[in-house]
């Protein structure tokens, strides 16, 4: 179990397998409420905590979903959430994200939500100058 929180390759395999195993046979997506339960389990110990020094990403993600998302979670959203998790853990300023990027709209909406919650950041000011 300790490896799950320290080995990113193992965690990624478990994360991706969770989607496959947890959806109903014949379905292409997870109900949102089920995905939320799995994210809470995966992004907390014994999984990998989705939080950085100044940001509890999991809490923001779940709050965003609760307030702004009503759809089910398809495979692309599931996998892109993992990609965003990895990048946000390395760079909590989200400088990796751009409007021209290939992120799905749910991630774009989440970034806007986070920026709104945080208020103006130094990196935001630099982009507009």
Secondary structure, DSSP 8 states (H G I E B T S, - for coil): -GGGGT-HHHHHHHHHHHHHHHS-TT-SEE-HHHHHHHHHHHTSTTS-----SS--HHHHHHHHHHHH--S-EEHHHHHHHHHHHHHHHH-TT-TT--TTS---HHHHHHHHHHHHHH---HHHHHHH-
